[in-house]
Amino acid sequence: MAFITNNGYLDNPTFRGMRESLIEDFDEIYLLDLHGSSRKKETAPDGSKDENVFNIQTGVSICFLIRNENSNAKLKRNAKVCKFDLYGKKEEKYDWLDSNSICNTKFKEIKIIGPHYSYLKQNNTVFREYEKGFSINAIFPLNSNGIETARDSLCIQFSSEVMWNTIKLFSLLDESEAREKFELSKDGRDWKISWAQKDIVKQSTSKKNIKPILYRPFDIRHTYFTGTDRGFLKCPRTNVMSHMLSVKDNIALTIGRAGIAVDVKNWNLISCTDKIVDKNFFRRGGSQVLPLYLTNGKLNLSSQIQELLCRMYNQPIESLARPFLNYIYAILHTHTFRSRYREFLNQDFPKVQITPDKKLFFQLAKLGQELIDLHLLKIDGLEEGKTQFKDEGLLKNTSKIVSKVNYDSKSQKVFINENHCFSNVDEETFQFQIGGYQVLHKWLKDRKGRELTSEDISHYLKVVESLKRTQKLMLKIDDVILKAGGWPLVREELKKAA
């Protein structure tokens, strides 16, 4: 059998079951990967252009599935999987396909390893090293996706005042008036105007239900949280978000499950929050929220992890929990971790190695705390960096409405319109990404047509400085790990020393 399909199933975590099933059902599998994904911005290994054989964004592959004539159809097989990669321009690929066949193609066998069963070539030594870590979702057993509203234009507002006025008006209108007033699309299976209105009334309309929400990186907005499924919010994720609302000074990690789903070249699906979080906090969704503390006074850490930390560092878990979260945050921000384990970070939740080196653990925990404080904008004076907001128009005091976001790399200025800009923003900082979003561009783009207030300007200045310092800290974390012996963090000599 032979099929021409997109090549997403070769390593996308969604299709791991399909890959396993194919291995069990066939004796030989030959994969001709034609690449050409514009979404992944693929290039040939030598850096030259790589084009799609069709006029589509997703990469393409040809799959040849072989079952031997005399093999027992009822028995599970263990297929030999072989692969050949073809890069280049469209016409070059056509010429190659015309002049070659499955018989003379130099396929190379791939060693397939569960549980992901990826059909891409992997460094098995690095894979075994990576597998010594603990999956982040197993470390924090209670976790969920962020809040799904179903109607962001209604359920998410820039200020608590606008949110309150929206709630009052929406709850008083009949369905047809509400749909027209708020330009709401047709009701869906899991969200209806009538349900949302009943939820507001049933919960006794109150300003206390207005909560700040981390909507996008560094973008705090407001929503109306009742905690009711299929109410005002489609999926409030109350089982997790209630802990963020009820526990004072709680902290949570927001993690992306697979880099490939966001189409990021370098994994950056990590942030932190002390607020509830939107599902689409990361580009193309999928932000997983992992709180540290629970409302019952317990820690959201698995018993295995708690026992390991106490034994390894000889301290009570109460004194180790927050440093451990900080440690994780530092680890997931190192350039070396992201590059060394890139192919595995594309497949599933990241796995964190826990060093037996007590000194290194607390060094990284301290740096992780600095990163968290930066990302929560809790450091005083962030708005007093070199970046300034300037009016460069001939007529001063002109409108500060965001019309078009434009970055000038020569002058290192971010323009929001013809007259106003943020100065002294280096290109690396402007390009910095979190969750697949280019942070500084995204924040301004989402305010197109709005006039920036003094609070908005101050906030943006803080974000710029936060990202500048983040880059320096990331390099410092790499340096600390290198001086301690480098990767992997779990090594036999370290275990014996501990």
Sequence and secondary structure as in RCSB ss.txt:
>XXXX:A:sequence
MAFITNNGYLDNPTFRGMRESLIEDFDEIYLLDLHGSSRKKETAPDGSKDENVFNIQTGVSICFLIRNENSNAKL
KRNAKVCKFDLYGKKEEKYDWLDSNSICNTKFKEIKIIGPHYSYLKQNNTVFREYEKGFSINAIFPLNSNGIETA
RDSLCIQFSSEVMWNTIKLFSLLDESEAREKFELSKDGRDWKISWAQKDIVKQSTSKKNIKPILYRPFDIRHTYF
TGTDRGFLKCPRTNVMSHMLSVKDNIALTIGRAGIAVDVKNWNLISCTDKIVDKNFFRRGGSQVLPLYLTNGKLN
LSSQIQELLCRMYNQPIESLARPFLNYIYAILHTHTFRSRYREFLNQDFPKVQITPDKKLFFQLAKLGQELIDLH
LLKIDGLEEGKTQFKDEGLLKNTSKIVSKVNYDSKSQKVFINENHCFSNVDEETFQFQIGGYQVLHKWLKDRKGR
ELTSEDISHYLKVVESLKRTQKLMLKIDDVILKAGGWPLVREELKKAA
>XXXX:A:secstr
 EEEEESGGGT GGGHHHHHHHHHH SEEEEEEEE  TTTT B TTS B   SSSSSS EEEEEEE  TTS TTS
    EEEEEE  S HHHHHHHHHH  TTTS  EEE   TTTT SS   HHHHHHHTTSEEHHHHS S EE BB S
 HHHH BSSHHHHHHHHHHHHHS HHHHHHHTT     SS  HHHHHHHHHHT   GGGEEEEEEETTEEEEEE 
   TTSSSSB  HHHHHHHHHSTT  EEEEES HHHHT SS   EEEESSEEBGGGSTTS EEEEESB TTS BS
S HHHHHHHHHHH S HHHHHHHHHHHHHHHTT HHHHHHTHHHHTTSS EE   S HHHHHHHHHHHHHHHHHH
TT STTGGGSS  EEE SSSSS   BB   EEETTTTEEESSSSEEE S  HHHHH EETTEEHHHHHHHTTBTS
B  HHHHHHHHHHHHHHHHHHHHHHHHHHHHHHTT S S  HHHHHH 
